[in-house]
Amino acid sequence: MRMRRTKRIRDGGAGVGDGFSEWVASLPYVHERPHGLSSTVMMFNVDCAPLERDGTWLVVEHATQTSSSPTRITAVLPRRRARRAQRARLGVRVGEVLPDQVLFIVDPLARRRDVEALVLAAYCAAMS
């Protein structure tokens, strides 16, 4: 049986870009820091002393410094969550970070709510 391919379009209007980085930075214990080698890449760290958590869990790349729309979103996801997201065609796993975590590049055309769900899964994994 052949699978039918469907085109995915962004949610109406703004898409993922508008306010996305600001939304991520507003999560508790999240700090935005610039990438040392590229001015268009922002890294998001969790820094939670009470839970003894500290580390980078999300990288967002923009086409230019003034662009509000990300061109690439890479998250550290639990292996099972990344597998489900890849089967749902929300992105692709690109490498292992830890035995139970993988790097996952999010499809830039995925719906905003799907991207936010993946980002929140990465955030929860970073905090646990």
N, C-alpha and C positions, 0 to 999 in steps of 0.2 A: 504494500500500500504506500502510496506517495503522500508525503506531508505537504500541505499547502503552505506556502510562504505568505506572510502578511507583512505589510509595512507598518512600522510603529511611528506614530507621530507624537510630538510633545503635547502635554496638556495644554488646553487653550490659553493663549495669551503669553504670559511671562516665560514659561519654561523653567528649567532647572536654575538658570543663571541668576535671576534677580534676587539678591539678598541671600544666596545660598551660603557663601562664606561667612557672612555675618550671623546667619542662623546657627551654623556649626560652632562658631566662636562663642555664641551665647549659652552653650551647654555648660552645666556646672563642671568646674575643675578643668576646663579646656582652655589652652593657651595657644594662640596663633603665633608662629614664628616664621621668619623668612628662610628660604633655602639659601645656603651659603654661596652657591654657584650660579643661581638663576633668579633674576628679579621677578619672573612671572610664575614662580612656583611657591606655594604656601604650604607649610606643614602644620599639622595640628597635633599637639601633645596633650596627654592627660597628666595632670600633676595633682595627685590627691594624697596628701600626707597621712590622713587618718586611715586610709586603706592601703597605704604603702604602694601606691601605683604611680608609675612615671614612665612615659614612653610615647613614641610617635605611633599614631593609629590611622591617620588619614593624610593624604597628599592631594592637593588640588592645583592643577596647572591651568593657566589662562593664556590666551594667544598673545596678549599684550598686557602691560602694567595697568592700563586703564579699562581693560575689558571686564565686564561684570559677569560674563557667561563663561563657565569653565569649559575647557576643551578636553580635559582628562581628570577623572576622579579615581584615585587608587586607594583602596581600603584594606586594612588587615582584618580578615573575617575568620570566624571558626570554619573549619573544613566542611562540616555538614551544611552550614548555611550557604557557603560559597557554591557547593555542589548543587543545591536546590536553585540558587539564583542563576547559575549557568544553564541548568536545564530549562529555566523559564526565559532564557535568552536576555537576561539583564546585564550580561557582561561575561568576562572570561577570567578564569584562574590563571595566574602567570608564574607562580612560584611559591615554595614553602618558606615560612618565616620560622615557625616552631613546629614541633610534631603535630599539633592540633590546629594550627593557624596557617592561612595562605594569603598571599597578595591577590587582590581581585580588582581588575579594572572594570569600572562600571560603564555600561553602554551610554554614550552621550545623548542618545535619542530616547532613552527610557523615560517613562513618566516620572514626574517629580515625586509623587508619593512613593513610588518604588525605590527611587534613589534615596529618599529620606529614610525609608525602612531599612535599607542596607547600611546606611550611615549609622543609624541608631543601633543596629546589630553589632557593628564594629565598635561603637562607643561602649555598649554593654560588655562586650568581650574585653575591652581594654580596662574597664572598671572592675572586672571580676577576677 
